[in-house]
Structure formats: C-alpha cells, structure tokens
Amino acid sequence: MINMNYSILEKETQKRLLTRSKNHIEKKYGVALKIYALKNQLEYQRLLEEEAQRNPYNFKFVFKV
C-alpha cells in the first residue's frame, strides 16, 4: 500500500511515483521484459518506461483528506 499526498502533484511527486513503478515492474517482470525486447528488437529501457507509465494505476492508494 502506498501513502501519497495528492494535494501536491508536482513533477517531483510524479517522478517519485514513476521511479517506484519502474522498480516494481523491473523486479516483477524484468526477465520477461528483457526476453520480449530481444525477440521483438525493442529497447529494454523504453519498454520499461512505457510499462511503468501504465503501472501506477494498479497500486492501492490511501487518501487522507
């Protein structure tokens, strides 16, 4: 579970969320993504970036109002 303050959606907060998402994707699917990138002649970092941008919507968030 991730606790984030959404009253501040600055670039720094978005960057932190994207970095966290990248780490999560790389730990969970890193090997499979590397194999997919090699088979389809894609850049691994670009593929990781695209998946990380889609991934934050899968986290469970706690909102404090």
N, C-alpha and C positions, 0 to 999 in steps of 0.2 A: 504494500500500500504506500502511496506517495502523498505526502503532505505538501501542498504548494499554496502559496498566497496568490490568488488570481486578481487581487486588486492592483497588482503590479505586473503587467505583462510587457515589460521592457525587453529589448533584444537580449539582454544578459539572461533573463529568465527563460526565454525561448531557446537560447543557445544551450543553457544547462539542461533543459528538458531533452533537446535533440542529442546531446552528448550522452545522457543517461540512456536514451533509447538506442543509440548506436552500440553502446556497451552491452546492453541486454540482447540485441539482435546478434551481435558477434559471438557472445557466449553460447546462445541457444542454437543458432543456425549457421555459425561461421564456416564449418567444414562443408556443409551442404551448399552454401552460397559460393564458396570457392570452386567447388566442383561444377556447379551450374555456370559460373562465369567462364571457366576454362572451356567447357563443352560448347558454349554459345559465343565464345570470343568476345566477352564483355569485360569492362574494367571492374575489378572487385570493389574498389573504393566507391565508385559511382553507384554500383548496385547496392552496396551497404547504405549509402546516403539516401537512396530512394526508399529502401525498406524502412530505414529509421524515421523518415518523414511520415510514413503511414502508421508506424507502430505506436506513437503516443496515445492514440485513440483506444488502445487495448488495455491501458493501465486503469486501475481503480483509483479514483481521486477522493480526497476528503476536503470538503469545503467548510471553512469557518466563516460565518457571517457575523 
